[in-house]
């Protein structure tokens, strides 16, 4: 099994600004139910909703995630979440934890942080 530090290091290669792992709560899902085709469908619906409500930035981010999922040749993905004082990110990694396939992240405030921890 991969360690939290190894996963964080892999994610940090993608998002260099993250800093020290001690500033984040890292959760690695032990579920094996994240299927590529299902995620593509879910995020296409969410992208449509974001576009319809005028949230173009979120729609663009989901579009990038969808493209990355479509380009992934495997079927299963692993989910990792990062929670920091001002940051929350959801990352999809390849089934064997060797590559970040895609992610959605955002800045959060103290109220959201307290609700999520």
MOPAC internal coordinates of N, CA, C and O (Angstrom, degrees):
PM7 1SCF
backbone

  N    0.0000 0     0.00 0     0.00 0    0    0    0
  C    1.4545 1     0.00 0     0.00 0    1    0    0
  C    1.5263 1   109.26 1     0.00 0    2    1    0
  O    1.2310 1   121.00 1   -37.82 1    3    2    1
  N    1.2924 1   115.70 1   142.18 1    3    2    1
  C    1.4595 1   122.15 1  -179.24 1    5    3    2
  C    1.5351 1   109.62 1   -77.07 1    6    5    3
  O    1.2310 1   120.88 1   -32.70 1    7    6    5
  N    1.3135 1   115.92 1   147.30 1    7    6    5
  C    1.4617 1   120.40 1  -179.70 1    9    7    6
  C    1.5249 1   110.70 1   -87.38 1   10    9    7
  O    1.2310 1   121.47 1   -19.00 1   11   10    9
  N    1.3095 1   114.79 1   161.00 1   11   10    9
  C    1.4623 1   121.08 1   176.71 1   13   11   10
  C    1.5192 1   110.53 1   -59.57 1   14   13   11
  O    1.2310 1   120.28 1   139.93 1   15   14   13
  N    1.3158 1   117.08 1   -40.07 1   15   14   13
  C    1.4621 1   121.57 1  -179.71 1   17   15   14
  C    1.5329 1   111.26 1   -64.08 1   18   17   15
  O    1.2310 1   120.21 1   140.26 1   19   18   17
  N    1.3250 1   117.21 1   -39.74 1   19   18   17
  C    1.4639 1   120.81 1   179.03 1   21   19   18
  C    1.5304 1   111.15 1   -66.58 1   22   21   19
  O    1.2310 1   120.63 1   138.00 1   23   22   21
  N    1.3184 1   116.40 1   -42.00 1   23   22   21
  C    1.4664 1   120.34 1   177.95 1   25   23   22
  C    1.5186 1   110.25 1   -64.03 1   26   25   23
  O    1.2310 1   120.34 1   134.32 1   27   26   25
  N    1.3277 1   116.96 1   -45.68 1   27   26   25
  C    1.4605 1   120.53 1   180.00 1   29   27   26
  C    1.5256 1   110.65 1   -61.26 1   30   29   27
  O    1.2310 1   120.19 1   138.77 1   31   30   29
  N    1.3161 1   117.23 1   -41.23 1   31   30   29
  C    1.4647 1   121.49 1   178.75 1   33   31   30
  C    1.5276 1   110.81 1   -61.28 1   34   33   31
  O    1.2310 1   120.13 1   138.21 1   35   34   33
  N    1.3112 1   117.36 1   -41.79 1   35   34   33
  C    1.4607 1   121.84 1   178.30 1   37   35   34
  C    1.5318 1   110.58 1   -63.87 1   38   37   35
  O    1.2310 1   120.56 1   135.22 1   39   38   37
  N    1.3165 1   116.53 1   -44.78 1   39   38   37
  C    1.4632 1   120.83 1   178.93 1   41   39   38
  C    1.5235 1   110.65 1   -65.88 1   42   41   39
  O    1.2310 1   120.64 1   141.94 1   43   42   41
  N    1.3190 1   116.38 1   -38.06 1   43   42   41
  C    1.4757 1   120.50 1  -179.09 1   45   43   42
  C    1.5284 1   111.49 1   -64.58 1   46   45   43
  O    1.2310 1   119.89 1   152.51 1   47   46   45
  N    1.3143 1   117.81 1   -27.49 1   47   46   45
  C    1.4689 1   120.15 1   175.33 1   49   47   46
  C    1.5271 1   109.98 1   -63.51 1   50   49   47
  O    1.2310 1   120.68 1   147.73 1   51   50   49
  N    1.3234 1   116.30 1   -32.27 1   51   50   49
  C    1.4598 1   122.54 1   179.50 1   53   51   50
  C    1.5289 1   111.64 1   -82.30 1   54   53   51
  O    1.2310 1   120.35 1   139.63 1   55   54   53
  N    1.3271 1   116.93 1   -40.37 1   55   54   53
  C    1.4628 1   123.42 1  -176.23 1   57   55   54
  C    1.5263 1   108.53 1  -122.44 1   58   57   55
  O    1.2310 1   120.55 1  -100.14 1   59   58   57
  N    1.2992 1   116.55 1    79.86 1   59   58   57
  C    1.4679 1   123.77 1  -170.54 1   61   59   58
  C    1.5294 1   114.26 1   -60.12 1   62   61   59
  O    1.2310 1   119.58 1   157.12 1   63   62   61
  N    1.3134 1   118.41 1   -22.88 1   63   62   61
  C    1.4585 1   121.49 1  -175.95 1   65   63   62
  C    1.5312 1   114.15 1   -75.41 1   66   65   63
  O    1.2310 1   119.27 1   174.19 1   67   66   65
  N    1.3113 1   119.01 1    -5.81 1   67   66   65
  C    1.4650 1   121.52 1  -171.30 1   69   67   66
  C    1.5243 1   114.58 1   -61.47 1   70   69   67
  O    1.2310 1   119.21 1   147.29 1   71   70   69
  N    1.2986 1   119.12 1   -32.71 1   71   70   69
  C    1.4612 1   119.78 1   178.60 1   73   71   70
  C    1.5168 1   113.76 1    80.93 1   74   73   71
  O    1.2310 1   120.91 1    38.96 1   75   74   73
  N    1.3271 1   115.87 1  -141.04 1   75   74   73
  C    1.4630 1   123.49 1  -172.52 1   77   75   74
  C    1.5263 1   111.95 1   -83.44 1   78   77   75
  O    1.2310 1   120.37 1   -45.18 1   79   78   77
  N    1.3013 1   116.90 1   134.82 1   79   78   77
  C    1.4648 1   122.95 1   179.69 1   81   79   78
  C    1.5292 1   111.92 1   -58.87 1   82   81   79
  O    1.2310 1   120.09 1   152.27 1   83   82   81
  N    1.3138 1   117.43 1   -27.73 1   83   82   81
  C    1.4689 1   121.33 1  -178.32 1   85   83   82
  C    1.5274 1   112.39 1   -64.63 1   86   85   83
  O    1.2310 1   120.38 1   163.37 1   87   86   85
  N    1.3334 1   116.88 1   -16.63 1   87   86   85
  C    1.4624 1   121.15 1  -179.59 1   89   87   86
  C    1.5291 1   112.51 1   -87.53 1   90   89   87
  O    1.2310 1   120.38 1  -178.90 1   91   90   89
  N    1.3376 1   116.88 1     1.10 1   91   90   89
  C    1.4607 1   120.73 1  -174.31 1   93   91   90
  C    1.5121 1   112.28 1  -130.66 1   94   93   91
  O    1.2310 1   121.89 1   -31.24 1   95   94   93
  N    1.3075 1   113.98 1   148.76 1   95   94   93
  C    1.4549 1   121.22 1   168.26 1   97   95   94
  C    1.5314 1   105.21 1   -96.72 1   98   97   95
  O    1.2310 1   120.58 1   -61.49 1   99   98   97
  N    1.3209 1   116.50 1   118.51 1   99   98   97
  C    1.4618 1   122.06 1  -177.09 1  101   99   98
  C    1.5189 1   108.02 1  -107.18 1  102  101   99
  O    1.2310 1   120.91 1   -54.99 1  103  102  101
  N    1.3290 1   115.87 1   125.01 1  103  102  101
  C    1.4601 1   119.96 1   178.67 1  105  103  102
  C    1.5234 1   108.40 1  -121.59 1  106  105  103
  O    1.2310 1   121.30 1   -58.90 1  107  106  105
  N    1.3182 1   115.12 1   121.10 1  107  106  105
  C    1.4620 1   122.09 1   177.85 1  109  107  106
  C    1.5229 1   106.71 1  -102.85 1  110  109  107
  O    1.2310 1   120.54 1   -61.61 1  111  110  109
  N    1.3198 1   116.56 1   118.39 1  111  110  109
  C    1.4589 1   119.92 1  -179.68 1  113  111  110
  C    1.5202 1   109.65 1   -69.31 1  114  113  111
  O    1.2310 1   121.11 1   -42.74 1  115  114  113
  N    1.3189 1   115.48 1   137.26 1  115  114  113
  C    1.4585 1   118.65 1   176.80 1  117  115  114
  C    1.5329 1   111.03 1   -94.95 1  118  117  115
  O    1.2310 1   120.89 1  -174.53 1  119  118  117
  N    1.3245 1   115.90 1     5.47 1  119  118  117
  C    1.4632 1   120.84 1   178.75 1  121  119  118
  C    1.5200 1   110.56 1   -78.54 1  122  121  119
  O    1.2310 1   120.87 1   -33.69 1  123  122  121
  N    1.3002 1   115.95 1   146.31 1  123  122  121
  C    1.4570 1   121.71 1   177.12 1  125  123  122
  C    1.5287 1   109.64 1  -114.37 1  126  125  123
  O    1.2310 1   120.51 1  -150.15 1  127  126  125
  N    1.3375 1   116.64 1    29.85 1  127  126  125
  C    1.4510 1   121.34 1  -174.37 1  129  127  126
  C    1.5259 1   114.37 1  -102.69 1  130  129  127
  O    1.2310 1   119.61 1  -168.50 1  131  130  129
  N    1.3059 1   118.35 1    11.50 1  131  130  129
  C    1.4541 1   120.64 1  -178.55 1  133  131  130
  C    1.5279 1   108.62 1   -91.50 1  134  133  131
  O    1.2310 1   121.00 1   -83.75 1  135  134  133
  N    1.3325 1   115.69 1    96.25 1  135  134  133
  C    1.4598 1   121.09 1  -178.38 1  137  135  134
  C    1.5161 1   110.03 1   -96.75 1  138  137  135
  O    1.2310 1   121.32 1   -43.18 1  139  138  137
  N    1.3009 1   115.08 1   136.82 1  139  138  137
  C    1.4640 1   122.91 1  -175.28 1  141  139  138
  C    1.5291 1   112.03 1   -52.76 1  142  141  139
  O    1.2310 1   119.83 1   128.44 1  143  142  141
  N    1.3232 1   117.93 1   -51.56 1  143  142  141
  C    1.4656 1   121.07 1  -176.30 1  145  143  142
  C    1.5253 1   111.79 1   -62.43 1  146  145  143
  O    1.2310 1   120.09 1   139.64 1  147  146  145
  N    1.3196 1   117.43 1   -40.36 1  147  146  145
  C    1.4637 1   120.59 1   178.52 1  149  147  146
  C    1.5271 1   111.15 1   -64.59 1  150  149  147
  O    1.2310 1   120.64 1   136.70 1  151  150  149
  N    1.3250 1   116.38 1   -43.30 1  151  150  149
  C    1.4693 1   120.21 1   179.60 1  153  151  150
  C    1.5236 1   111.16 1   -63.81 1  154  153  151
  O    1.2310 1   120.47 1   140.55 1  155  154  153
  N    1.3294 1   116.70 1   -39.45 1  155  154  153
  C    1.4667 1   119.93 1   178.19 1  157  155  154
  C    1.5253 1   109.59 1   -59.98 1  158  157  155
  O    1.2310 1   120.20 1   134.45 1  159  158  157
  N    1.3226 1   117.23 1   -45.55 1  159  158  157
  C    1.4631 1   121.05 1   178.75 1  161  159  158
  C    1.5128 1   112.74 1   -61.38 1  162  161  159
  O    1.2310 1   120.73 1   133.87 1  163  162  161
  N    1.3220 1   116.21 1   -46.13 1  163  162  161
  C    1.4671 1   121.02 1  -179.83 1  165  163  162
  C    1.5248 1   110.45 1   -60.97 1  166  165  163
  O    1.2310 1   120.24 1   132.83 1  167  166  165
  N    1.3260 1   117.14 1   -47.17 1  167  166  165
  C    1.4661 1   119.31 1  -176.62 1  169  167  166
  C    1.5225 1   112.81 1   -73.82 1  170  169  167
  O    1.2310 1   118.92 1   155.44 1  171  170  169
  N    1.3133 1   119.66 1   -24.56 1  171  170  169
  C    1.4707 1   120.59 1   173.17 1  173  171  170
  C    1.5268 1   109.98 1   -66.81 1  174  173  171
  O    1.2310 1   120.43 1   139.08 1  175  174  173
  N    1.3318 1   116.78 1   -40.92 1  175  174  173
  C    1.4672 1   120.19 1   176.82 1  177  175  174
  C    1.5215 1   110.34 1   -64.80 1  178  177  175
  O    1.2310 1   120.41 1   135.16 1  179  178  177
  N    1.3217 1   116.82 1   -44.84 1  179  178  177
  C    1.4721 1   120.32 1   179.59 1  181  179  178
  C    1.5237 1   111.31 1   -65.22 1  182  181  179
  O    1.2310 1   120.27 1   143.93 1  183  182  181
  N    1.3318 1   117.09 1   -36.07 1  183  182  181
  C    1.4609 1   120.28 1   177.77 1  185  183  182
  C    1.5321 1   109.98 1   -64.86 1  186  185  183
  O    1.2310 1   120.38 1   137.08 1  187  186  185
  N    1.3046 1   116.88 1   -42.92 1  187  186  185
  C    1.4639 1   120.92 1   177.87 1  189  187  186
  C    1.5275 1   110.47 1   -60.10 1  190  189  187
  O    1.2310 1   120.51 1   136.20 1  191  190  189
  N    1.3248 1   116.63 1   -43.80 1  191  190  189
  C    1.4607 1   121.02 1   179.19 1  193  191  190
  C    1.5273 1   110.72 1   -63.46 1  194  193  191
  O    1.2310 1   120.18 1   136.79 1  195  194  193
  N    1.3147 1   117.27 1   -43.21 1  195  194  193
  C    1.4666 1   121.14 1   178.72 1  197  195  194
  C    1.5272 1   110.62 1   -62.33 1  198  197  195
  O    1.2310 1   120.18 1   138.99 1  199  198  197
  N    1.3165 1   117.27 1   -41.01 1  199  198  197
  C    1.4656 1   121.28 1   178.60 1  201  199  198
  C    1.5221 1   109.82 1   -64.53 1  202  201  199
  O    1.2310 1   120.94 1   134.87 1  203  202  201
  N    1.3125 1   115.80 1   -45.13 1  203  202  201
  C    1.4678 1   120.63 1  -177.98 1  205  203  202
  C    1.5190 1   112.26 1   -62.97 1  206  205  203
  O    1.2310 1   120.07 1   146.68 1  207  206  205
  N    1.3220 1   117.47 1   -33.32 1  207  206  205
  C    1.4674 1   120.92 1  -179.29 1  209  207  206
  C    1.5318 1   112.49 1   -90.21 1  210  209  207
  O    1.2310 1   120.45 1  -177.15 1  211  210  209
  N    1.3208 1   116.75 1     2.85 1  211  210  209
  C    1.4568 1   120.23 1   176.40 1  213  211  210
  C    1.5111 1   115.32 1    85.69 1  214  213  211
  O    1.2310 1   119.48 1  -168.94 1  215  214  213
  N    1.3173 1   118.60 1    11.06 1  215  214  213
  C    1.4597 1   121.31 1   179.61 1  217  215  214
  C    1.5321 1   108.39 1   -91.42 1  218  217  215
  O    1.2310 1   121.31 1  -104.66 1  219  218  217
  N    1.3263 1   115.11 1    75.34 1  219  218  217
  C    1.4638 1   120.88 1  -174.58 1  221  219  218
  C    1.5192 1   113.25 1   -66.37 1  222  221  219
  O    1.2310 1   120.20 1   146.10 1  223  222  221
  N    1.3220 1   117.22 1   -33.90 1  223  222  221
  C    1.4673 1   119.72 1   178.91 1  225  223  222
  C    1.5319 1   110.47 1   -62.61 1  226  225  223
  O    1.2310 1   120.46 1   132.38 1  227  226  225
  N    1.3307 1   116.72 1   -47.62 1  227  226  225
  C    1.4604 1   120.76 1   178.37 1  229  227  226
  C    1.5249 1   110.72 1   -63.74 1  230  229  227
  O    1.2310 1   120.32 1   139.49 1  231  230  229
  N    1.3138 1   116.99 1   -40.51 1  231  230  229
  C    1.4626 1   121.23 1   178.26 1  233  231  230
  C    1.5282 1   110.91 1   -59.80 1  234  233  231
  O    1.2310 1   120.57 1   136.48 1  235  234  233
  N    1.3256 1   116.52 1   -43.52 1  235  234  233
  C    1.4726 1   120.68 1   178.22 1  237  235  234
  C    1.5298 1   111.27 1   -63.76 1  238  237  235
  O    1.2310 1   120.44 1   137.28 1  239  238  237
  N    1.3384 1   116.77 1   -42.72 1  239  238  237
  C    1.4641 1   120.64 1   179.32 1  241  239  238
  C    1.5342 1   110.81 1   -62.91 1  242  241  239
  O    1.2310 1   120.77 1   139.12 1  243  242  241
  N    1.3199 1   116.12 1   -40.88 1  243  242  241
  C    1.4647 1   119.48 1   178.01 1  245  243  242
  C    1.5230 1   110.79 1   -68.47 1  246  245  243
  O    1.2310 1   120.31 1   145.52 1  247  246  245
  N    1.3243 1   117.00 1   -34.48 1  247  246  245
  C    1.4624 1   120.32 1   175.98 1  249  247  246
  C    1.5234 1   111.44 1   -60.63 1  250  249  247
  O    1.2310 1   120.58 1   137.96 1  251  250  249
  N    1.3219 1   116.49 1   -42.04 1  251  250  249
  C    1.4608 1   120.89 1   177.17 1  253  251  250
  C    1.5279 1   110.72 1   -64.80 1  254  253  251
  O    1.2310 1   120.50 1   137.05 1  255  254  253
  N    1.3326 1   116.65 1   -42.95 1  255  254  253
  C    1.4622 1   120.67 1   177.64 1  257  255  254
  C    1.5284 1   110.40 1   -60.66 1  258  257  255
  O    1.2310 1   120.36 1   135.23 1  259  258  257
  N    1.3161 1   116.91 1   -44.77 1  259  258  257
  C    1.4694 1   121.28 1   179.97 1  261  259  258
  C    1.5266 1   110.60 1   -60.31 1  262  261  259
  O    1.2310 1   120.10 1   134.35 1  263  262  261
  N    1.3264 1   117.42 1   -45.65 1  263  262  261
  C    1.4727 1   120.55 1   178.33 1  265  263  262
  C    1.5227 1   111.49 1   -59.95 1  266  265  263
  O    1.2310 1   120.56 1   137.24 1  267  266  265
  N    1.3266 1   116.54 1   -42.76 1  267  266  265
  C    1.4657 1   120.10 1   178.98 1  269  267  266
  C    1.5233 1   111.27 1   -64.47 1  270  269  267
  O    1.2310 1   120.44 1   140.17 1  271  270  269
  N    1.3358 1   116.76 1   -39.83 1  271  270  269
  C    1.4609 1   120.18 1   177.24 1  273  271  270
  C    1.5268 1   111.03 1   -65.54 1  274  273  271
  O    1.2310 1   120.67 1   139.76 1  275  274  273
  N    1.3191 1   116.32 1   -40.24 1  275  274  273
  C    1.4682 1   120.17 1   179.49 1  277  275  274
  C    1.5277 1   111.41 1   -65.50 1  278  277  275
  O    1.2310 1   120.18 1   147.97 1  279  278  277
  N    1.3231 1   117.25 1   -32.03 1  279  278  277
  C    1.4628 1   121.32 1  -179.56 1  281  279  278
  C    1.5255 1   113.43 1   -82.12 1  282  281  279
  O    1.2310 1   120.21 1   166.44 1  283  282  281
  N    1.3150 1   117.21 1   -13.56 1  283  282  281
  C    1.4669 1   121.86 1   179.21 1  285  283  282
  C    1.5281 1   108.38 1   -73.04 1  286  285  283
  O    1.2310 1   120.32 1   -51.25 1  287  286  285
  N    1.3163 1   117.00 1   128.75 1  287  286  285
  C    1.4644 1   120.42 1  -175.66 1  289  287  286
  C    1.5205 1   113.65 1   -86.16 1  290  289  287
  O    1.2310 1   120.03 1   164.39 1  291  290  289
  N    1.3145 1   117.54 1   -15.61 1  291  290  289
  C    1.4574 1   120.33 1   178.44 1  293  291  290
  C    1.5162 1   111.30 1   -81.78 1  294  293  291
  O    1.2310 1   120.86 1    -2.79 1  295  294  293
  N    1.3066 1   115.97 1   177.21 1  295  294  293
  C    1.4631 1   120.32 1   179.61 1  297  295  294
  C    1.5237 1   112.24 1  -107.75 1  298  297  295
  O    1.2310 1   119.83 1   141.60 1  299  298  297
  N    1.3092 1   117.93 1   -38.40 1  299  298  297
  C    1.4636 1   122.49 1  -177.03 1  301  299  298
  C    1.5270 1   110.39 1   -98.39 1  302  301  299
  O    1.2310 1   121.33 1   -32.38 1  303  302  301
  N    1.3237 1   115.06 1   147.62 1  303  302  301
  C    1.4553 1   121.42 1   176.46 1  305  303  302
  C    1.5167 1   109.45 1  -130.75 1  306  305  303
  O    1.2310 1   121.11 1   -19.52 1  307  306  305
  N    1.3098 1   115.48 1   160.48 1  307  306  305
  C    1.4593 1   122.76 1   176.87 1  309  307  306
  C    1.5248 1   108.30 1  -110.11 1  310  309  307
  O    1.2310 1   120.78 1   -37.26 1  311  310  309
  N    1.3213 1   116.11 1   142.74 1  311  310  309
  C    1.4529 1   121.87 1  -178.93 1  313  311  310
  C    1.5259 1   110.06 1  -107.54 1  314  313  311
  O    1.2310 1   121.19 1   -46.52 1  315  314  313
  N    1.3108 1   115.32 1   133.48 1  315  314  313
  C    1.4611 1   122.09 1   175.45 1  317  315  314
  C    1.5212 1   107.25 1  -132.05 1  318  317  315
  O    1.2310 1   120.50 1   -46.29 1  319  318  317
  N    1.3232 1   116.65 1   133.71 1  319  318  317
  C    1.4642 1   119.71 1   175.66 1  321  319  318
  C    1.5261 1   109.48 1  -116.93 1  322  321  319
  O    1.2310 1   121.67 1   -35.29 1  323  322  321
  N    1.3155 1   114.41 1   144.71 1  323  322  321
  C    1.4693 1   122.15 1   177.11 1  325  323  322
  C    1.5167 1   108.05 1  -121.29 1  326  325  323
  O    1.2310 1   120.64 1   -48.73 1  327  326  325
  N    1.3166 1   116.38 1   131.27 1  327  326  325
  C    1.4522 1   121.33 1   176.51 1  329  327  326
  C    1.5143 1   108.95 1  -127.30 1  330  329  327
  O    1.2310 1   121.27 1   -58.75 1  331  330  329
  N    1.3162 1   115.17 1   121.25 1  331  330  329
  C    1.4539 1   122.03 1   175.54 1  333  331  330
  C    1.5140 1   109.15 1  -123.91 1  334  333  331
  O    1.2310 1   120.43 1    -5.11 1  335  334  333
  N    1.2904 1   116.78 1   174.89 1  335  334  333
  C    1.4719 1   121.50 1  -176.52 1  337  335  334
  C    1.5309 1   111.82 1   -56.97 1  338  337  335
  O    1.2310 1   120.00 1   145.12 1  339  338  337
  N    1.3222 1   117.60 1   -34.88 1  339  338  337
  C    1.4671 1   120.51 1  -179.19 1  341  339  338
  C    1.5277 1   112.48 1  -128.64 1  342  341  339
  O    1.2310 1   120.22 1  -161.11 1  343  342  341
  N    1.3271 1   117.19 1    18.89 1  343  342  341
  C    1.4631 1   120.53 1  -173.11 1  345  343  342
  C    1.5227 1   111.60 1  -144.99 1  346  345  343
  O    1.2310 1   121.03 1   -40.26 1  347  346  345
  N    1.3417 1   115.64 1   139.74 1  347  346  345
  C    1.4602 1   121.11 1   171.21 1  349  347  346
  C    1.5188 1   108.49 1  -138.58 1  350  349  347
  O    1.2310 1   120.88 1   -48.05 1  351  350  349
  N    1.3229 1   115.92 1   131.95 1  351  350  349
  C    1.4570 1   120.50 1   179.35 1  353  351  350
  C    1.5073 1   112.17 1  -140.11 1  354  353  351
  O    1.2310 1   121.18 1   -37.14 1  355  354  353
  N    1.3326 1   115.35 1   142.86 1  355  354  353
  C    1.4576 1   122.87 1   173.46 1  357  355  354
  C    1.5203 1   106.03 1  -114.16 1  358  357  355
  O    1.2310 1   121.01 1   -53.91 1  359  358  357
  N    1.3148 1   115.68 1   126.09 1  359  358  357
  C    1.4609 1   121.67 1  -177.29 1  361  359  358
  C    1.5187 1   110.11 1  -121.54 1  362  361  359
  O    1.2310 1   120.85 1   -44.41 1  363  362  361
  N    1.3178 1   115.97 1   135.59 1  363  362  361
  C    1.4622 1   121.76 1   173.27 1  365  363  362
  C    1.5146 1   107.67 1  -105.38 1  366  365  363
  O    1.2310 1   121.06 1   -57.10 1  367  366  365
  N    1.3200 1   115.58 1   122.90 1  367  366  365
  C    1.4537 1   122.26 1   179.78 1  369  367  366
  C    1.5201 1   109.35 1  -110.92 1  370  369  367
  O    1.2310 1   121.08 1   -21.41 1  371  370  369
  N    1.3230 1   115.54 1   158.59 1  371  370  369
  C    1.4582 1   120.07 1   176.56 1  373  371  370
  C    1.5232 1   109.22 1   -60.50 1  374  373  371
  O    1.2310 1   121.00 1   -17.88 1  375  374  373
  N    1.3188 1   115.70 1   162.12 1  375  374  373
  C    1.4581 1   121.26 1  -174.74 1  377  375  374
  C    1.5269 1   112.94 1   -57.13 1  378  377  375
  O    1.2310 1   120.17 1   147.25 1  379  378  377
  N    1.3327 1   117.27 1   -32.75 1  379  378  377
  C    1.4630 1   119.97 1  -179.50 1  381  379  378
  C    1.5405 1   112.40 1  -100.75 1  382  381  379
  O    1.2310 1   120.40 1  -160.91 1  383  382  381
  N    1.3288 1   116.83 1    19.09 1  383  382  381
  C    1.4679 1   123.36 1   174.75 1  385  383  382
  C    1.5272 1   114.19 1    59.34 1  386  385  383
  O    1.2310 1   119.35 1  -147.89 1  387  386  385
  N    1.3240 1   118.84 1    32.11 1  387  386  385
  C    1.4633 1   118.24 1  -178.84 1  389  387  386
  C    1.5233 1   114.21 1  -107.43 1  390  389  387
  O    1.2310 1   119.75 1   178.75 1  391  390  389
  N    1.3481 1   118.08 1    -1.25 1  391  390  389
  C    1.4610 1   120.56 1  -177.81 1  393  391  390
  C    1.5227 1   110.43 1  -156.60 1  394  393  391
  O    1.2310 1   121.02 1   -39.70 1  395  394  393
  N    1.3364 1   115.65 1   140.30 1  395  394  393
  C    1.4638 1   120.44 1   172.32 1  397  395  394
  C    1.5253 1   106.85 1   -81.47 1  398  397  395
  O    1.2310 1   120.54 1   -59.13 1  399  398  397
  N    1.3265 1   116.57 1   120.87 1  399  398  397
  C    1.4592 1   121.42 1  -179.88 1  401  399  398
  C    1.5229 1   110.39 1   -86.55 1  402  401  399
  O    1.2310 1   120.45 1   138.03 1  403  402  401
  N    1.3050 1   116.75 1   -41.97 1  403  402  401
  C    1.4597 1   120.53 1   179.53 1  405  403  402
  C    1.5136 1   110.57 1  -171.45 1  406  405  403
  O    1.2310 1   121.13 1    -9.08 1  407  406  405
  N    1.3336 1   115.45 1   170.92 1  407  406  405
  C    1.4568 1   119.92 1  -177.86 1  409  407  406
  C    1.5195 1   110.57 1  -160.55 1  410  409  407
  O    1.2310 1   121.80 1   -19.13 1  411  410  409
  N    1.3077 1   114.16 1   160.87 1  411  410  409
  C    1.4573 1   123.86 1   167.61 1  413  411  410
  C    1.5119 1   105.97 1  -130.98 1  414  413  411
  O    1.2310 1   120.13 1   -46.22 1  415  414  413
  N    1.3183 1   117.36 1   133.78 1  415  414  413
  C    1.4538 1   119.66 1   178.46 1  417  415  414
  C    1.5103 1   110.16 1  -146.27 1  418  417  415
  O    1.2310 1   121.51 1   -15.80 1  419  418  417
  N    1.3315 1   114.72 1   164.20 1  419  418  417
  C    1.4629 1   119.32 1   179.52 1  421  419  418
  C    1.5189 1   110.47 1  -162.61 1  422  421  419
  O    1.2310 1   121.52 1   -17.36 1  423  422  421
  N    1.3105 1   114.69 1   162.64 1  423  422  421
  C    1.4551 1   120.41 1   173.08 1  425  423  422
  C    1.5150 1   108.27 1   -81.76 1  426  425  423
  O    1.2310 1   120.88 1   -34.84 1  427  426  425
  N    1.3185 1   115.92 1   145.16 1  427  426  425
  C    1.4634 1   121.28 1   177.69 1  429  427  426
  C    1.5112 1   109.70 1  -126.67 1  430  429  427
  O    1.2310 1   120.92 1   -16.49 1  431  430  429
  N    1.3245 1   115.84 1   163.51 1  431  430  429
  C    1.4667 1   120.11 1   177.41 1  433  431  430
  C    1.5345 1   109.68 1  -104.34 1  434  433  431
  O    1.2310 1   120.82 1    -0.33 1  435  434  433
  N    1.3293 1   116.03 1   179.67 1  435  434  433
  C    1.4757 1   120.66 1  -177.12 1  437  435  434
  C    1.5135 1   112.27 1   -59.72 1  438  437  435
  O    1.2310 1   120.29 1   140.72 1  439  438  437
  N    1.3274 1   117.06 1   -39.28 1  439  438  437
  C    1.4695 1   120.69 1  -178.69 1  441  439  438
  C    1.5241 1   110.40 1   -62.60 1  442  441  439
  O    1.2310 1   120.25 1   132.77 1  443  442  441
  N    1.3209 1   117.13 1   -47.23 1  443  442  441
  C    1.4666 1   120.69 1   178.72 1  445  443  442
  C    1.5345 1   111.04 1   -64.03 1  446  445  443
  O    1.2310 1   121.04 1   138.50 1  447  446  445
  N    1.3282 1   115.61 1   -41.50 1  447  446  445
  C    1.4644 1   119.85 1   179.46 1  449  447  446
  C    1.5290 1   110.36 1   -58.17 1  450  449  447
  O    1.2310 1   120.52 1   133.02 1  451  450  449
  N    1.3084 1   116.62 1   -46.98 1  451  450  449
  C    1.4713 1   121.13 1  -178.87 1  453  451  450
  C    1.5205 1   111.76 1   -64.76 1  454  453  451
  O    1.2310 1   119.75 1   146.58 1  455  454  453
  N    1.3191 1   118.08 1   -33.42 1  455  454  453
  C    1.4591 1   121.26 1   177.10 1  457  455  454
  C    1.5244 1   112.11 1   -70.98 1  458  457  455
  O    1.2310 1   120.34 1   147.55 1  459  458  457
  N    1.3252 1   116.96 1   -32.45 1  459  458  457
  C    1.4664 1   121.45 1  -174.84 1  461  459  458
  C    1.5202 1   113.79 1   -85.51 1  462  461  459
  O    1.2310 1   120.16 1   154.91 1  463  462  461
  N    1.3397 1   117.30 1   -25.09 1  463  462  461
  C    1.4786 1   116.55 1  -174.06 1  465  463  462
  C    1.4796 1   114.65 1   -76.11 1  466  465  463
  O    1.2310 1   120.10 1   180.00 1  467  466  465

